[in-house]
Amino acid sequence: MALKKDAVTAVIAEAGTKMSDPNYSAVLVGGFVQGQPAITQFVSAHDQELGGADAIVNVIFHAALIGLFYQRGNGRSPRIASFEDLTGCRAATP
């Protein structure tokens, strides 16, 4: 499913204005963690490669933004990923 450019632009613009509110990123990350537990665990399992907790939060924040791109552009949230969905990702990891 392709991303719609206008949805990406709108989400980025909105995020840019809301970043001054510390609750914005916390709510976005928290919502993603609750809604996508398999992805969250997968990313967290790579904490050493990513550089620790701050990097994990950064990755999850951006993943949440990508989810918003799809939600705004297609009118629905991305489906919840399973561990089976991530199997291919694990095979690609050295």
C-alpha positions in Angstrom: 0.0 0.0 0.0 1.5 3.3 -1.1 1.9 6.3 1.1 0.0 9.4 0.0 2.3 12.4 -0.2 -0.3 14.8 1.2 -0.8 12.6 4.3 3.0 12.4 4.9 3.3 16.2 4.5 0.4 16.9 6.9 1.6 14.5 9.6 5.2 15.9 9.4 3.9 19.5 9.6 1.6 18.6 12.6 4.5 16.8 14.4 6.7 19.8 13.8 4.3 22.1 15.6 3.5 19.6 18.4 7.1 18.7 19.3 7.3 21.6 21.7 4.8 19.7 23.9 6.7 16.9 25.7 3.5 14.9 26.0 3.1 14.7 22.3 6.0 12.3 21.7 5.2 10.4 24.9 1.6 9.8 23.9 2.7 8.8 20.3 5.3 6.4 21.6 3.1 5.0 24.3 0.2 4.4 21.9 2.6 2.6 19.5 4.0 0.4 22.3 0.5 -0.6 23.4 -0.8 -1.2 19.8 2.2 -2.9 18.3 3.8 -5.1 21.0 5.6 -7.4 18.6 7.3 -4.6 16.8 8.2 -2.9 20.1 9.7 -6.1 21.5 11.6 -6.7 18.2 13.1 -3.2 18.3 13.9 -3.4 22.0 15.7 -6.7 21.5 18.2 -4.8 19.3 19.0 -2.2 21.9 22.8 -2.8 21.8 22.9 -2.4 18.0 20.7 0.7 18.1 22.6 2.4 20.9 20.3 2.0 24.0 17.0 3.2 25.3 17.0 6.7 23.7 17.6 5.1 20.3 14.7 2.6 20.8 12.4 5.5 21.7 13.5 7.3 18.6 12.9 4.3 16.3 9.5 3.7 17.9 8.5 7.4 17.6 9.3 7.3 13.9 7.5 4.0 13.4 4.4 5.7 15.1 4.7 8.5 12.6 4.8 6.1 9.7 1.6 4.5 11.1 0.0 7.9 11.1 1.0 8.4 7.5 -0.9 5.3 6.6 -3.8 6.1 8.9 -4.3 9.5 7.5 -3.7 8.5 3.9 -5.8 5.4 3.8 -8.4 6.1 6.5 -7.4 3.2 8.7 -4.7 2.2 11.0 -2.1 -0.4 10.0 -2.9 -3.9 11.2 -1.2 -5.2 14.3 2.0 -7.0 13.3 2.7 -10.4 14.6 6.0 -12.1 15.4 5.6 -14.2 12.3 5.4 -10.9 10.3 8.8 -10.0 11.7 10.5 -13.4 10.9 11.9 -12.1 7.6 13.3 -9.1 9.5 15.1 -11.4 11.9 16.6 -13.5 9.1 18.1 -10.3 7.6 19.7 -9.3 10.9 23.4 -10.5 11.1 
